[in-house]
Amino acid sequence: MVSRSERVLHWFRSDLRVRDNRALGAAAKRAGELVLLFVLDERLLRGAALGAPRLHFLLGCLERLAVDLERRGQRLVVRRGDPRRLLPELLREWRIDAVTWNRDYGPFARRRDAEVRSAAESLGIAVDTHKDRVVFESDELRTKSGTAFQVYTPYRNAWWARFEADPPLVAAAPRLPPPVAAARGEAIPSAASLGFPDAGAELPTPGEDAAARRLDRFVGDALARYAVDRDRPDLDGTSRLSPYLRFGALSIRACVHAALDRARVDRAARAGAQKWADELVWRDFYHAILAEHPHVLQRSFRSEYDALEWNDDASGFRAWCEGRTGYPFVDAAMRQLAATGWMHNRARMVVASFLTKDLLIDWRRGERFFYQQLVDGDPASNNGGWQWAASTGTDAQPYFRIFHPVSQGERWDPEGRYVRRWVPELADVAPRFLQRPWEAPTPPRDYPRPIVDHAERRVTALRRFEKVKGAGGGDGASRTKSRRRGENLDLF
């Protein structure tokens, strides 16, 4: 029987909420006194992977979590340092009996957690970890032969079969025991003090309450039309919940149940609810891929594509980053990213295809740029999306299906609202020429002409992919080169 006199430390990471937090609930249940700790990892703060939008949003979530905990008679203890060294020191100093956390699945986080676990257990401290970031972990879903899934559709079928047989519940906020008096932290730092004075983007309101409001609004308003509107970046037809899921201000279980609950009471919302829930399954799928195949953060999932020939095109990459490619739909998306730290999913697919199939630039460069710029930058989803678009990943877009940057805009931004919002230089271009302004009788002077010819680059891309396919795989040289690019810090 667990003693209620235990001192327990819950280590917050990507679970910045009180409601439906599995490890926090377990800590509250067993503790007589409780420490709630968040560590700003110095390795992350010194690295180039953490962009300003994500840091600003993270700090905002911490501030709101601290306020919420104070209302509940607790406090958030924030420290800076290397968790591998800091956690054991604090566990000893505060005489902790048990430590809890929710599991992460990237290779960096798993090595970090293994070191912390080893140090804690060597001190005689119990370690209690929980599944929280996903609905199902990779080892919970297996093929009939006992191997991990590598294709989405059978994974999805197995996911739903398990969910329907034993749906995970959404837990209420636990009653929190009092804090350990000796456990003190530092003030939550400002972004400026950490070297990020400007977010560089208009970010969503951070925190658990804001996440709950956004979920309620989406389920109540947009979910019914989600299956129809989800590919339209000119509409507010998606959930915009990815930043909250990234930092755990909202649980994935709450999202799935909210969609299914709406579908049960509103027949018109069933198609939208199912489609959105399937997108959440994709999120679990990519986390499973990362857990089973951590090499994807450095190399192609499909090793033969490590031998692909990529262009070293600094000016093309810069034009892509700055939204100056001359293709309005691509440029609107990249400018949306710069202004908001977020990009619509359809636009993400198109700009990724453009970088890898039109500019013929290595997908890893785009992945790293997105990871820096996105407020919802998540190693598993970001990598999965980029390798899907580049046709190098698991269950990826076939290499011969290449998005046309003009027809994609004409189809998914039919009235041009998305382009006109983000590319004001085209405000006066007639609708029929908006996605191809170079064909207008008087092309706009202050907007660039296309930096590449899509038809020509499509042919080149097909030849390069067919060459690799014909050769039967890579020669290992590009795999060695990609390892030297540095590890993706998958902490936040």
N, C-alpha and C positions, 0 to 999 in steps of 0.2 A: 504493500500500500504506500502510495506517495505521500510524503509529509508536506503539509501545508506550510511548514516553517522553512522550506527551501528558499534559497536566494537564486533566482533565475535571471539570466540575461537573454533578451531577445535581440538578435542582430538584424536590424532592418537593412535591406539591400534594394532590390527592385520590387518592393512590396509596401509602398508608402501609403498605407491605409490601415484602418482599424477594423472595418467590417469585412467579414469573410476572408480573414487572413489566417491560414491554417496554423503556421508556426506560432504566431502571436496568441491565437486561441489556446494552443497547447501550453504555452508558457504561462498564460494567465490562470489556467486550470490547476497547474501544479505548484505555483509560486505562493509563498507567504509575502515575499518582497520581490520587486521586479525592476530590472534595469532595461530601459529601451534605448538601444545604441545605434547610431549611424556613423560610419567611418568614411570620411572623404579620403580616398586613397591617393596618396601623393604621387604614385606612379602614373595614375590616370591624369592628374592635374598637370603633370610635367609633359605628358605626351601630346602628340598632335591629333590623336583620334577624337578627342572630346571637343566638339565645336561649341561656339558660343550659344546657339539656340538651346541645345540640350542642357548645358550647364545652367543657364538662366531658369529654364523650366524645372530642372531638378531642385535648385535652391528654393524656388517658389513652392514646390510640393513639400519640401522639408519645413518651410515656415508655416504652412497651413497644417501640416501634421502636428507640429509642436503646439499650435493653438488648440487643436482638437484634443490632444493628450492632456493639456492643462485643464480643459473643461472636465476631463474625466479623472482629475486628481493625480495625474501622472506627469512626467516630463520627458522630453526627447534629449538625450545626451549625445552631443555631436563632438567627435574628435577627428583630428587629422593625423595621418600616418599610414604606415604599411600594415594592413590588418594581420598579416602573418606574424608580425612582432608585437603589434599593439594589443591584439586580443588576449594573448596569454598573459601579458603584463596586467591588464585590467582585471582579468579573471582572478588572478592571485590577489591583487590589491583590494578588490571588493569582496573577496571571499565567496565567490560564486559557486553554487553547487551544480548547476546545469545551464547549458546554453542551447538556444534554439535558433534555427534559421530555415528559410525556404530555399530549396535547391535551385541552382543555376546549372546550365547545360553546355556552355562554351568551354573550350579547353583551358583558357586562362583562369576562369572562375573555378573550374573543377580542381585544378592544381592548387589554387589558393585555399579552397575549402578543405582539401585533403591535408594541407599543412596545418591549418588551424585546428582541425579535428585531432590530428596526431598530438599537437601540443596540448590541447585541452585534456585529452584522455590520459596523457602522461602525468597530468596534474591530479588525476582522479576525478575529473569533472565530466559529468554525463553530457553527451552530445545528442540532440534530438532534432533531426532534419525532416522536412515535410515537402510534399508535392503541392505547389501552389501556382506556379507560373503558367502551367499548362493544365488541360483537363486530364490528358493521359500522357504519361511519360513513354519514352521510346520502347522500353522493355515490357510495357503492358500490352502492346499490340504487335503481334507476330503473324507471319504467313503460316500456312499449313505445314511448311517444312521447318518452321521455327526460326526463320531468319527475319531480319528487319525489312520493312516495306521500302521499296525504292520508287514506286509508282503511286500517284495520288489516289486514283479511283479505287483500287482495292483497299488502300489505307483508309479512305473515307468510309467505305462500306464496313470495315472492321471497327472503325471509330464509332459509327452510329449504332452498330449492333451492341457494342459494349455499353454505350451510353444508355440505350433503351433498356438494357437488362439491369443496369445498376446506376441510375443517374446520380451524379455527385450533388450533394445539397449545397445551398448557399447559407452560410452561417451568419448569425447576427453578430453585432459587436460584442466582444466579451466584457465582463466586468473586470476592470484592471486592479490588481493588488497595489498597495502603496509603493512608492519608489524606495530604493536603497538610499539612505540619507547621504552616505559617503560618495555616491556616484555622481560626479559633476563633470560637465563638459565645457565646451567653448561656445561662444555665440556663433550662430550660423553666419558664415562669412558673406560678404557681398561679392558679387561677380567681379566687380572692379578690383577688389583686393586680391583676387585670384588671377588677375591678368586678363579678364574678359569684361571690359567696361560697357560694351554695347552688345545687346543680343543680336543686332543685325537683322532682326525680323520681328513682325508683330505676332506674338505668341498667344496661344489660348490661355485662359485663366487656369492656373495650376490647382491641384489639390483634389481630394476625394469628393468633396461636396460638388465641385464644378463637374467632375466626371459623372456623378449620379444625375445631375441636371441634364447634361448632354445626352446621356443614355435615355432618360425619360423622354426628352424632346424628340430624339431620333425614332424611338420605338413608337411614340404617339403620332408623329407626323410623317416621317419619310419612309419608314419601314415598308409600308404597304406598296410603295412604288419602287422599292429598292431594286428589284429584278429588272425594271425598265430603265430607271434613271442612273444606275450605278456607274455607267460608262460615260456619263455626260459631265465633263468638268465645268460646264457653264451653269450647272444646277447644284443646289445644296442637297444632293441625293445620297450622300454617304454618311457614315456615322461620325467621322472625325474623332474617333475614340482612340486611335493608335497611340498618341502621346501618353494617354492615361494608362493604357495597357502596358506600354513600354516601362513605366516606372511603378506599375502596380498600384496606382491610385484607384484602380477599378479591377475587379477580378474577372477572369475569363469566364468563370462559371456564372457570374451574375449576368453577363452578356448573353450567353446561350439561353439561360432560363428566361430572361426578359423577352427574347425573340419568340421562344416557344409558347410562353404564356400569352403573348399577343395573338399568335396564330390560333390558339385554342378558342379565343373569344371573338375573333374577327376573321371570317373566311377570306375576305379580300386581302388580308395581310399574309396569307400562308405562303405564297410563292416568294414574296420578298423576305419573309422570315427564314425560309429554308435556304435561300441563296446567301443571305448574310451569315447564317450559322455555318454554312459550308466554307465561307471565307475564313471563319474562325478556325475551322478544321485545318485549312491550309496553314494557319499559323502554328498549330500543333505539329503538323507534318514537317515544316521547316525546322522546328526545334528538334524533332526526332532525327532529321537528317544531320544536323550539326552534332548532336550527341553521339550518333553512330559513326559519323565520318568527319571528324574535326579537321581533316586536311582541306575541306572546302574553303576555309578561310584563307588559304594560301594558293590553292591550285584548283583546277577544274574538277568537278565531281567525276566526270568522264575523262579519264586520263589521256585518251587519244587527242583530246582538244588542247592539251598542254603544248602540243607542237604547232598550233595555229600561228600563222605569221600576222603580226600586228604592226600597224604604222606608228612610227615615232613622229607624231604631228603636234608639236607644241602649240602652233597658232590655231589649229583646228580644235584642240582641246580647250584652249582659252576661249574661243568663240562659243563653243558649246556651254562652258561654265557660265559665261556672261550673257547668254541668250542673244547671240548675234550670228546665228547660223544662216539667216536668210529664209528659213522655213518658219512661218509664223506660229504654228502649233507647238513646235519644239521650243521656240524662243519664249512663248507665253508660259510654258511649263517651267522653264529654267528661271524665269523672272519671278514666277509665283514662289518657287523654292527660296530664292534670295530674299523675298519680301516677307514670307510667312514661316519659313522653316518647315514647310509641308508641301506636298505635291499630290494631286489627285492620282489614283492608281492607274487609270488609263493613260494619263500623261507620263507616269513613271515608265510604263512599258514602251511607249513610243520614243521617249528620249533615250532610253537604254538601247533600244534597237538602233536608233540613229547613231549613237556613239560607236557601237560595235559592228554594225553592218554597213553604215554609210561612211563614217569616218574611219572605220576599221581600226579603232583604238581598243586596247586591252580592257576587258570588262573590269579588271581590278582597279583601274584608275577611276572609273566611274563609281564603283562601289565605295572606294575610299572617300571620294568627294561627297557622295550622298551621306555617308556615315558622319562626316563632319558637319554637314549643313542641316540635316534633318533633326527636328525636335523629337521625332519618334524613331531615330536611328537605332535599330536592333540588329545585332550581328546575324542572327538566324534568318529573320525575314528579309533583311537587306541583301544578304548573300544569296538567299534562295531566289529572290526576285531578279537580281542581276544575272545569275547563272541561267535562270529560265529564259530571260530575254536574249542572252548571248548564245543560247543553245548549247551550253557546255555543262549544264546541270542535270539533276535527276528529273525525269518526266518533263523535260524542257520543251519550249517552242521549237519545232523542227527547224533546222538551219535554213531550209529552203523557203520558209514562210517569213518574209521580211516585211515589216510594217512600212507602208508608204507614208511619208510624213505629210503629204498633201491630202491624200484621200482620207487619212485618219482624222485630220482636222475637219474636212468637209462632212464626214459622217457623224462625228461626235461633238462638233461645235457648229451645228448647221446654220445658226443665225449669227455666228461670229462674236457672241458676247464674251466668251473666254479670251479670245485673241484681242479684242478691242480693249478689254480691261487691262491686260498686262503688256500690250504692245501699242501704246498710244500713238506711235508714229503712223499707224495704219488706220487711224480713226476716220479718215476721209476716203479710204479706198472702197470702191463699190463692192457690195457683197459677193458678187460672182468671182471677183479677183482677190478676195481677202486672204485666202489660203495660198494663193500663187500671185503675189503682187507684182512680180517681175513681168507678168503678162498683161498688166493693166496698160491702157493707152498712154497714161502718164505715170510711170512707176514712182513711188515716193522717193524723194532724194535722200532723206535721212534714215533710210532703212536699207541694210545690205542686201545684195543679190545673193542667191544660194552659194555657199562656199564649196559645195560639191554637186555633181549631177547624180541624182538618185539612181537613174537607170544604169549608168555606167558603174557606179559603186556596187549595185546589186549583183551585177555580173561578176565583178572582182571578188565579192564576198562568197558567192557560190563556188567559184573556182578554188578559193582557199580552203573552204570547208571540204569540198570534194577531194582535194589533194590529200588532206589529212585522213579522211575516211578511206581513201584508196591505199594509203600507206599503212593502214592498219594500226595507227596509234603513234604516240610521240616517241621521241628518242631520248627523253630524260633531260636534255639540256635545259628546256624551258622550265621543267619542274625544279631544277636546281636554282635557276634564276629567280623563280617566284618565291622560293623559301627565303631569299635574301631581302625580300621586301619588308620584313618586319612583322611581328605578330600583331594581330588585331586585338587591342585591349577590349575585351567583351564584358567589362564590369558594369558600365552604366549605359 
